[in-house]
Amino acid sequence: MTLRGEKWWILGNALGVVLFLWFASQTWIEPELRNEVVARSGDALVFMGTALPILVLFSLADLYWLSCRLIARRWYSAMLVGVVAAFWMAALRMHWLYA
């Protein structure tokens, strides 16, 4: 994969993070309702039907990308997985803070 391909891969993951956060934000509860007893059973279904497939799809694609880079011994490309993993960890952290 050329440097141009790596840029597209990182941009694609950034788009995936944005999509994940947008769909996940549909299940976030308002801060003033956090301690209230409200029906939230639908939130899990919405999350599993929208945000979770995006997370799983990109995780599998990133693992495949990493394995291809390691087999080809392209160490710089493989190290970029850390950058992309930081994107995803920040997105998951944001979701856990607001969910």
N, C-alpha and C positions, 0 to 999 in steps of 0.2 A: 504494500500500500504506500503510495507516495504521500508527501507532506500535504498535498491538496486533499487526498483522500482522508487523511487524519483530521483535517479541519472540518470536512463534511461529517465525519463520524462524531466529532465533539459537538458540532452544531446540531446534529440530529439528536444527540443525547440531551442537549440543552432544551430543545423543543419538547422532548419526552418529559423532562422535568416540569416544564411549564404546563403541559397537558395534564400530567399527574396532579400537580397542585391545583389546577383549575377544577378538575373533576373531584378531587378529594375535598376541596373547599365547600362543595355542595353539601357535605355531611358535617361541617363544623357547626357547633352550637354557639349561639350568641353568648357573650360573656355574662350578661345579666340573667341568663337562664341556666347557668352552670349548676347551681345548687338546687334548682327546682326539680320536682318529679315530673318529667315529661316523657311521652312515648318516643323512644328513639330506636325502636326495632327496625324501622325502615332504613335508617342511616347505614347500617351494616350491609344491607342488601344493595343499596345504591353504591357504596364503596366497592363491594365485591364485583359488581357488574360493570363499573366504569374505571375506577382508578387502579384497582388491583391487576386487571389484565395488562394495563400499560406498564406497570412495574415489573410484572413477570416477563412480558415480551422483551423489554429492554434489558432486563437482567440476563436472560438467556442469550440475547444477541451480543451483549458485552462479554459474557463468558466465552462464547464462540470466537469473538474477535480476539480476546486475550489468548486463547489456545492457539489460534492461527499465528499470532505474532510470536509466541514462544516457540512453536515448532519451526518457524522460519528464522528464529534467532534474531529477531529485530527488537533489541532490548529497549531502545528509545520509545518505540511505538508501544511496547508492553508497559512501560512506565507511565504512559498517559492514562492508563486505567486508573491510577491513583487520583488523577485530576477528575475523571468522570465519576469515580466512586465518591469523591468529596461532594460533587454536585448532588448525587442521589442521597447521600447521608444528610446533607443540609435540607433537602426536600422532605425526607422522612422525619427529621427532627422538627421541622416546621409543622408538619401534619400532626405529629404527636403532641406538640404544644397546644394546638388549637382544636384538636378533635375531642 
